């Protein structure tokens, strides 16, 4: 008999004897080797457990609005109130037509809510799931997918605001600033709402794909260094004002309302968040997406997932000790 507390040596393979005299089952060895194959296997297994992270993500939404009459639709109402209030305010400050500016700021807030949610909650992914990580033998990617799925559900609820706004201001958005298929000099091209607007769907998919590596990478780093969430949360608010969400980039261009500030355009175009927002927002409000925005987004997607896989390979086995 082995005394309590004695460590049991782990061999290369082990055998589990089933009940009722069944044949023993061989359990494959568990390796914590730092290889990309282990990282890819974790992600593959995590996607296969869609019932688990899907259920957990939906339960997070239900738990947040437990005992509420309208439940998750409070997300939609709060998003709509904020967009309406700021849209009316800033349209007067910038001297812009409310009929076109309100859809602009509404879609900007919807996309930004998804991005900021993935950033802030992504850093806490493994920390907030400490109990499950220590008790549930599941891949780390399950908790990443849980966070991304929860934010996707919130995005879907917020898109109801977009549908309502577009239904009200459809005639104002249709072919706004369009001139026989050509764009006015110095202004963004607005071909109008139509089948082209469906190109926002691949934009949302790419956005969710990037949310995966952001949550995975920041989750691992923040679990090891607990000061990182505080730093990034402080930066998120600054990035909100630096990104064209509540102010239109048209005003900075030649011929826009703000004369002599075109020098700021390189800083706007150098902001990666602008391109991520633009690939989703622009089609939804009848704007043309620059091909450069897609180049930036796809480039960041490749680089980001490369960094996330490196972090997954090197530190996947240590996360359970850090939480």
N, C-alpha and C positions, 0 to 999 in steps of 0.2 A: 504494500500500500504506500502511495506517495504522500508525503506530508502536505498539508494545505499551504499554499503560497509558493511551492516549488515550481520553477519554470519547466515546462515540457518542451524538449527539443523539437524543432521543426525539421523534418526530413525533406528530401527532394520530392517524395510522393507520400501520400497517406491513404489509408483504406478505411472506409466507413462500412460497418456491418449493419445491414438493414434488419428490421424486426422480422419475426416469423420465419427465421432460418433462410431468408433470401440470400442470394449471392452477394458477396461484398462488392461495393462500388468504389472504384478508384477515383480519387479527387485529384485533379491536375495541380501541379505545384503553383504556388503563388509567388510571383517575383516582383520585386520593387526596383528592378533594373531600370536605369535611365535610358530608355530607348524610345524612338518615335513610334514604334509599333505599339508599345503599351499606351502611349498617349492617344493614338488613333483608335485603339481598341476601347479605351474608356469613352471616347466620344461616340463611337458606333454603338456601344452597349447603352449609352445614355439615350440616344435617339430611339433605340428599340424599346425602351421603357416609357413610351409616350403616355401610357395610361397612368403611370405614377406621377410624372411631372405635370401632366395635363390636369390631373385631379388636384394636385397640391396647389397649382397656380390658380385654379378656379376657386378652391377653398380659401385662398388668401383674399380674393375679392369678396367672397361671401362673408368671411369673418370680419372684414373691415366695416361692412355695412349690415352687421347682424342686428336683427330686430328693427330694421329700418323699413318703412312702408314701401318705398320705391327702390330700395336696395342700390345696386351699382349705378343706377341712372342718376344718382347724385353726382357722379363723375361728369356726366354730360351737362347737368344743370350748372355746376360750378364753372365748368369750362366755358359754357355759353355766356354766363353772367360776366366773367372776366373779359372775354372777347368783346362783348357788347359795350361794356363800360369804357375800356381802353380804346376801342375802335371809334366811339363817338368823341372821346376826348382828343385823341391824337389826330383825327381827321380835321378837327377845328384848329389845332395847333399848327399842323402842316398845310392847312388850307387845301385839303384834298376832298374829292367827292366821296361821301360816305358810302354810296352804292358800290364803289369799286374798292375802297380801302377796307371796309369791314370784312369782306371775304378774304382779303390779303392777310389781315392781322389774325383772323380766325384760323386759317390754315397754318399760319406760322406758329401760333400757340399750340396747335394740335401736334405738329411735328416736333416742336421743341419740348413739349411735355414728354414725348416718348424718349427723346435723346437724353434729357436731364434725368428722367426716371431711371433709365438704364445706367447712367453714370453714378448717381447717388445710391441707388439700391444695389447696383452691381458690385460696388465696393464692399457691401455688407453681406454679399451672397453666402459666403461660407461661415462668417461670424454669426449671422442670424440663424443658420441651420446647424449650429454646434451640436444640439441634442441629437438630431437625425444622423449627422456624420459619425458620431461616436457609437450609435446604436444600430443604425441601418446599413448593412453592407451593400451600398449602392455606388455607382460611379460618380465621380465629382461632377461630371457634365450634367447629371440629373438636376442638380441645384442651380446650375447656370441656365438650363432650359426652363426651369421653374420660374426664374426671375424674368427671362425674356418673354415667356408665354404670358405671365401676369401683366407685363407692360403692353404686350400686344392686345390683350383683352381690353385694357384701358384705352388704347388707341382706337380700337373698334367702337367703343362707346362714345369717344369724343368725335368720331367721324359723323355721328348723327348731327352734331352742330353744323358741320360743313354742308350736309344735305339740306338742312333747313335754311341756311344762309344763301346757298346757291338757288334754292327754289324761290326765294324772295327777290334776289337781285340778278336773276339769270339774264334778263334783257340788257342789264347794264354791263355784264361781263362779256356778253356775246360780241365778238369782233371789236372789243375795246382797243383803241389806238391802232386798229388795222387799217391799212390804206391799199385796197385792191391787192391784198396778199403781200404787200411790202410793209416794212416797219418805218415809222417816222425816224428821221435822222437823230441819232443820239439817245433814243429811248429804247426800252426793252420791247421786244416783239410780243404782241398779244394776238395770236391767231383766233382766239375765241374758244368757248367751251364746245366740245364735240367729242367724236370718237378718239381724238388725240389725247383727251384727258385720261383715257385708260392706261396711258403710259406711266401713270403714277403707281400702278400695281407693281411692276418690276422695281420701281423705286422703293416701295415699302418693303419688298422682299430683300433688297440689298441692304436697306436700313436695319432690318432684323438680323441679317447675316453679320453685319458689323457689330450689332448689339451683343452677339454671341462672344466674339473675341474680346470686346471691351469688358464684358462681365467676367469672363474667365481670367483675363490678364490682371485687371484691377482687383478682382476678388482674391487672387493669390498674393499679390503684392500687399494689399491692405490687411490680409490676415497675418502676414509676417510683421509688417510695420503699421501699427495702429494709428500713427499720426497722419498717414496718407489720406484717409477719408476727410479729416478736418481741413487739410490743405486744398483738396480738390473741391470740396463743398464751398469753400471761399472763392475759388476760381470760377465755379459754375455761374454765380451771379454776375461776375464781370463779363463772362462770355455772352451772357444773355443780352447785355446792352451793346456789346461790340458786334453782334450778329444782326443783320437786317431782318428783324422780326416785327418790331413795332414801328419801324421807320423804313420807307421804301428806298431801294437803291437807285431808282429812277431819278431821284432828286439830286444825286451826286454827279450824274452824267451831264455832258454838254447839252444845253437846252433844257435842263431840269430847273426846278425851282431854286435850288441852292447854287448860286453862281460862285465860281472860284474855289470849289472844294473837290474838284476832280482828282486832286492829288491823293485823296483818301481811297480812291478805287483800288489801287494795288493792295492795300491793307485788307480791304473787304474780300477781294478775290484770293488773297493768301490765307484767309480764314477757312479751314476745312469744313467747319460747321455750316458755313453759308452754302457750300456745294451739296452737303447732305440734305439740308432743308430744301434747296432749290429743286432737286430731282423729284421731290414729292409735291411740294407746294405749287411749283410753276404749272404743271399740267392741270392741277385741280382748279386753277383760276384763269386758265386760258393763256398762259405764257409759254413761250418756247424755251426749252432747256438747252443751254449751251453744251456742245460736245465736250468742252473743256471740263465742265462739272462732272461728267461721267468719267473722264480720264482720271480726275483727282480722286473720285470716290472709289473706283475700281483699284487704283494704285494703293490707296490706304487700306482697302480690304485685303489685298494680297499681303502687304507688309504687316498689317495688324495680326492676321491669322498666323503668319510665320512667327512673330514674337510670342503669341499666345501658345503655340505648339511647343516652342522652346521652353517656356515657363512650365508648361504641363509636363514635359519630359523630365525636367530637372527637379521639380518641387511637388509633383502630384502626391507622392507618398508622405510628404511632410505636413500637408495641410491639416490632417487629423491630429497632429501633435501641436500645431500652432493655435487651433481654435480653443 
